């Protein structure tokens, strides 16, 4: 489905560097957030134009273009580029507790950690950043404890329930109550575009069982399945203890909107990377 502004996701095309925001998060005064589009950057070709790079791709954008893109979107969202902390995504469930010493890592400082698909923090003036091109961004905000989390859930991360792991780490490190956490399932590939084979379908069946699997998988006549990552991650978050009314699905498909958003599946991997941003302001 083509993107339209809604109660779940919004974009202002009249600003120089447009980005997607989520109204439920925009109501929270102590955070800044956003999800990038392909618009407003300086990259060209398959990276056109707001690309944030990916270590896993065989083709790479110019580093100076990526840095300028970070500078531009940081200004648009309203965060200091030096506050950004980047992930190192490998489709696992490792969560990093980000502190003041991590500020700027991946931007002005080298990354000194590996295999990080999720990050949490309670420190102000830190902005968590994860990257995407069909996988699911998961935003977490605990208003009472003033803590945040941001995790990358591809299909492997989804069946490994990285969303639940993130909530558990917020609870363990910050004393969060899962029932009070607000979560957003961000722009990612929709069920109509995400076709999987029997082997991957079996992974979902093993992970979710009878309770949720009929909502997540739809069998096709050719032996393939359509897979709903949005409902799968909603099920993970419910299992983690979040309340239904606190889980918000953006409803924006990266593949359906490949003119606006990068999609790995749509382009056969010849693409740039989008980025999710979630930051704590001064408290």
N, C-alpha and C positions, 0 to 999 in steps of 0.2 A: 504494500500500500504506500502511495506517495505521501510524503511528509506534509502534515497540516498542523498548525498550532492547535493545542488542545489543553485541557486541564492538567495533563501529565507532562507535556513537553512544549517548549516555546522557543522560537528563534526570531530575532530582530534583524531583518535583512538591510535595515537602513544604517547600521553602524559599519565602520570600516572593516572590522574583523568580526563577522557574525559567529556566534556559537550557540549551541543548544543549552537551555537551562530548564530546570524542573521546578515548577511553581511551589511544590511542597518544600523544597530546600530553600527557595528564594525567600520564604517567610521566616527563616531562622536568621537572626541578626548577627550571630558571631561566626558565620562561615561565608566563604566565597566558593563558588563552584561553576563548572561548565563542562561541555563536551564539544570538541572542535568539529568543524566541517572542513571541506576542501577549499573553502573560500578565504581570501584575504592574505595569502602567503606569497612567498617569492620563489618557490620551487617550480620546476617546469617538467614537461613530458609526462611520464606516468606518475610523477610525484605532484603534479599540479593540483593546488598550489600550496596549501597549508599542510605540509608533511612533517612528521616528527621522527622519522627514521625507524628502522628495525634491524637488530643485529642478525636476525634469522633469515633475512632475504639475501639472495645472491647478487642483487643489484642495490646500489646505495646512492643516496642523494649526497650533494656536497655539504660538508659539516657546517660551513658558514650559512647556508640556506636554512638548515634546521635550527641553528642558533637564532637567526633572525626571526624565524617563525615562532619560536618560544617567546622571544622578546615581544612580538606583536600581540600574541594572544594573551600573554600575561598582563599587558597594559589594558587590553579589552575587558578581561575578566575583573581586573582590579587587584592583582596580586603582584608582589615583588618577584621578578624573575629569580633573584638570588634565594628566594624562599623555597623554590621547587626542589623536590626530592623524587628521583626517578626509580622505577622498579627495574628488575632484571628477570623478565618473564620466561618461564620454561614449561608452563602448563603443569605445575605442581601446586602444593597447598602450603608452602612456607610463607609465614607472615612475619614481617619485620616491625618491631616497635621502634618508631622513628623518634629521635630526640634532637636537641639543638645541634649536636655535633654532625648530624646528617644534612643540615641545611645546605642546599646548593649541589648536592652530589648528583652527578650525571649532567650537570650544567656548567658550573664553575669549578667543581671538584670532581675527581675521578671516583667512580663507584668502587668501593672496597668490599662488596658483598656480591654473592651469586645466588641464582635460583630463588628469586623473590617475586611471587605473583600477587602478594597482598601486603598492605602497610596500614598501620594504625598509629595514632598519636594523640597526645593530650597537650602538646606544646603549641603555643600561639606563634604566629608568623612562620608556619610551615605549611607548604602546599604539596599534597601527595599527587603523583602523576603516574598513570598507567596507560598503556598503548593498545590500540585495537584496529581491526579491519574485518569484523564480523563477530568476534567473540563478545562475551557479555561483561560490561562494566557493572560492578556492584558498589553502590555508594551507601555508607552507613553513617548516621549521626545520632549520638546520644546527647539529647539536649540537657538532661539533668547533670551529667558528668562533664559536659562540654568536651567530648571526645569524638573522633572521627575515624573512619576506616574506608579504604578503597581497594577493591580486589578485582582481579582479572579471571574470568571464568569462561574458558573455552569448553568444548564438550568434555575434555578430560578433567578439567577443574570442576565442572558441574557434577560429573558422576563421582568425583572424589569429595564433593560437597565443601568447596572452599568457602562458600558463604557461611556455612555453619562453623567452620574452623575460625573464620574471622570474628564471628560473634563470640565464640568461646575465648579467643584471645583478648577481646575487648573486656569481657567479663573478668578474666583472670588478672589482667594487668591494670584495669581501671575501675573495677567494681561495677561495671555496667549491668543493668537489668535488661535482659533480652526483650522483655515485653514493652520496654520504653524506647527501644531503638527504632528509628525511622530508616527505611531502606528504599533505594530506588534501583530498579533494574533498567539500566541505560540502553541506548541505541545499539542494536546488534541484529544478527540475521533472524528473520522470522521463520515460523514453521513451514510456510508455503515455499520458502526458498532453500530450506536446509534438509536436503535429502541424504540419508545415510544407508549403509549396507547392513547386512545381518550381524556382522561382527560387532559393529558399534552399537546397534540396537540391543544386542545381548548385554553389553556393558550397562546400558540404561535399565534394562530389566532387572539385572542383578542389584543395581544400586537403589532402585525405587520400589520394586515389588508391585504387588497387586493394587495397593492403595492409590497410587498416583499414575501408574504406567499408562492406563488408557487415556489419560489427559495429555500425556507427553508424546506418545508414539501413535501414528496412524499408518497402518500397513497399506502398501500399494500393490497393484496386480502383478508388478514385475519383480516382486521379492524385496523391493526397497521399502524404506520407511520415511515418512516426514516426521521430523523431530522438533518439538517445541521447547527450546531452551528457556524461554521466558517462564513457562509454567513449571519447568523442572527446577529452576532457581527459586521460584516462589515456594515450591514444595520444600526445598532445602531450608529456606528461611523460616517457614512454619515449623519445621522440625527443630530448628535452632531456638524456638521459643518466641519469635516475633509474632505480633498480633496481625491478623489479616488486614485490618484497616491501616496498619503502618507500613505495608508493602505496596510500593507504587511502581507499576510497569509503564515505561515510557511509551511503548507501542511504536517505536521508530525502527524501521528495518534498514540496515545498511545496504543490503543487496537490492532492495526495491528502489532505493534512493542513491544509486551509485554515481549519479551526476553531482550529488551533494556530499556524499560520504564515501570513503574508501571501502571496497568490498573485496576480500581475498577470493571468494568463490566466483564472483561476477567476472573478475579480471584474470582468473587463473594464476593469481599470485603476483601479477605485474601491477603493483600499486604502492602507494605510500601508506603511512599509518596515521590514524586519528589518535587523540589523547583525551583522557578524562582528567579533570582537575578538581581537587577538593582540599580547601585550606581553612585553617583556623585563623581568625583575626585576633587582634589584641583584645584581651578580656578584662 
